[in-house]
Amino acid sequence: MNCLFVKRRPSGEGFTIVELVIVIAVIAILAAVLIPTFSSIIQKANESKELQEGRNETLRQRIDDILGNNVGQAPGISFGVDRITLAVGTSEDLSAVVSKDNNTTVSWTSADGSVATVNSSGVVTGTGIGETSVTVSCVGEDAASASITVKVVDKTVLLQGTSFANKISGLSFSHLVLGWKEDHRAVADANDSLAVSVAASGSAEVYLSGETLYILSDSKMFANPDSAWMFKGNTLSPLKNVLSIKLENFDTREVLNMGSMFEECEKVETIEFGDSFYTANVTRMSNMFSGCKALASVSFGKKFSTGRVTAMTGMFRNCRALKALDLSGFDTSALSDEGIASSEYGAVTNMFFGCTALESLDLTGFDTSGIRFFYQTFYDCESLATLDISSFDTTLAENTYAMFYGCSALERITVVSGTGHWSMDNVTLDTSMFSGCVKLPGYDVTKTGRSKAVTTEGGYLTEKG
């Protein structure tokens, strides 16, 4: 009987070299087959993920388009703001707020040229009241575009200054009233964000463009009955550096008090009152332009009326740059010192005080029949060579203290003597009335009071012929 014997590997012996080589060869063959297969699977998974993400983005953009979420933005070009506000006739450079690649060429269009136009450089100009959109588009194969809303409103108040900050603070517009109906008024106050808000159905904005400040309203803007100190340029106010003031479409029919309205706007050179600037109800204009040291020109509009004004105390005080002033259109019949206890607050006290450059002053028809105090009225008008005050009625005059003090160039003062005209009969204080008027005929430094305020021989005054 034949027996088959199988020889067992002794316990503790390892694999032979031949066996290890065979195992390694098998693993290498399997790796060569499987790794490319796994790589292909991973690549296909990534491609599927990217494709799905692309589909999701496209779907999201389509949804945004439907909902209007893409207004103002487009791939490669966008605006940094959603909207701007302009006054009619003013411009803004939109290229400063648009973001695009440096090499991108763009074109500009306005949806409504009657409201706003835009040139090839992106400068938009308000042409009419309303609201429109301006679009900037890429030129060439890339049709990307972006839009911005442009609101155009009335230019109500214009102030040009030298050092306005980007953010105006400490500026009170509590005297402004925004009215949307004749029987409705709402007081508006400025806040630090340059906005004037109201609790009613309208709004106004304090709008800064370069060094020009506008007060803009989407409806008619009224001035409050008490508009004293409205634009006063004190040391804490940015208005101290205003160069010019032009009032247009600014309804002042309700105003009663314009006292100190422009006081201490030290750099103002011109003030223009449009024909809509209505003063028929105003009763006080005291210190209205006081301290406007650079003021060289004042243009009074057709509706600038003074028929009810009772006080013009210091109205042009220290307007040192004024060379000519025509007040022949002023109705001063209501000027009165009735009830005034101190001469310092008389209706014409200090009215032209310190107008050192004034060479021409037309006071034709200037009624002073209600005046008791002529306290320093023409004090230091040192450039004035002639003065015609033949319309003056000084019957009630009590105080002529320093009335013509320092008028060193004054050669002739013309008056009409007699009852209802020039009379010093009731004057009790006449100290320094003519002090420094060295060019008056027969001037005597020791005689500067009312005794020389006559047209007869030895007097300083000239009778109107």
Stockholm file with secondary structure:
# STOCKHOLM 1.0

chainA/1-465         MNCLFVKRRPSGEGFTIVELVIVIAVIAILAAVLIPTFSSIIQKANESKELQEGRNETLRQRIDDILGNNVGQAPGISFGVDRITLAVGTSEDLSAVVSKDNNTTVSWTSADGSVATVNSSGVVTGTGIGETSVTVSCVGEDAASASITVKVVDKTVLLQGTSFANKISGLSFSHLVLGWKEDHRAVADANDSLAVSVAASGSAEVYLSGETLYILSDSKMFANPDSAWMFKGNTLSPLKNVLSIKLENFDTREVLNMGSMFEECEKVETIEFGDSFYTANVTRMSNMFSGCKALASVSFGKKFSTGRVTAMTGMFRNCRALKALDLSGFDTSALSDEGIASSEYGAVTNMFFGCTALESLDLTGFDTSGIRFFYQTFYDCESLATLDISSFDTTLAENTYAMFYGCSALERITVVSGTGHWSMDNVTLDTSMFSGCVKLPGYDVTKTGRSKAVTTEGGYLTEKG
#=GR chainA/1-465 SS CCCCCCCCCCTTCCCCHHHHHHHHHHHHHHHHHHHHHHHHHHHHHHHHHHHHHHHHHHHHHHHHHHHTTTTTEETTEEESSSEEEEETTCEEEGGGTEEECTTCCEEEEESCTTTEEECTTCEEEECSSEEEEEEEEECSSCCCEEEEEEEEEEEEEEEEESCCCSSCCSCCCTTEEEEEETTEEEECEECTTSEEECSSSCCEEEEEETTEEEEEESSCEEECSBCTTTTCCCTTSGGGGEEEEEECSEECTTCCBCTTTTTTCTTCCEEEECTTCCCTTCCBCTTTTTTCTTCCEEECCTTCCCTTCCBCTTTTTTCTTCCEEECTTCCCTTCCCTTCCCGGGCTTTTTTTTCTTCCEEECTTCCCTTCCBCTTTTTTCTTCCEEECTTCCCTTCCBCTTTTTTCTTCCEEEECBSTTSBCCTTCCBCTTTTTTCTTSTTCCTTCCSGGGCSSSTTCSCEECC
#=GC SS_cons         CCCCCCCCCCTTCCCCHHHHHHHHHHHHHHHHHHHHHHHHHHHHHHHHHHHHHHHHHHHHHHHHHHHTTTTTEETTEEESSSEEEEETTCEEEGGGTEEECTTCCEEEEESCTTTEEECTTCEEEECSSEEEEEEEEECSSCCCEEEEEEEEEEEEEEEEESCCCSSCCSCCCTTEEEEEETTEEEECEECTTSEEECSSSCCEEEEEETTEEEEEESSCEEECSBCTTTTCCCTTSGGGGEEEEEECSEECTTCCBCTTTTTTCTTCCEEEECTTCCCTTCCBCTTTTTTCTTCCEEECCTTCCCTTCCBCTTTTTTCTTCCEEECTTCCCTTCCCTTCCCGGGCTTTTTTTTCTTCCEEECTTCCCTTCCBCTTTTTTCTTCCEEECTTCCCTTCCBCTTTTTTCTTCCEEEECBSTTSBCCTTCCBCTTTTTTCTTSTTCCTTCCSGGGCSSSTTCSCEECC
//
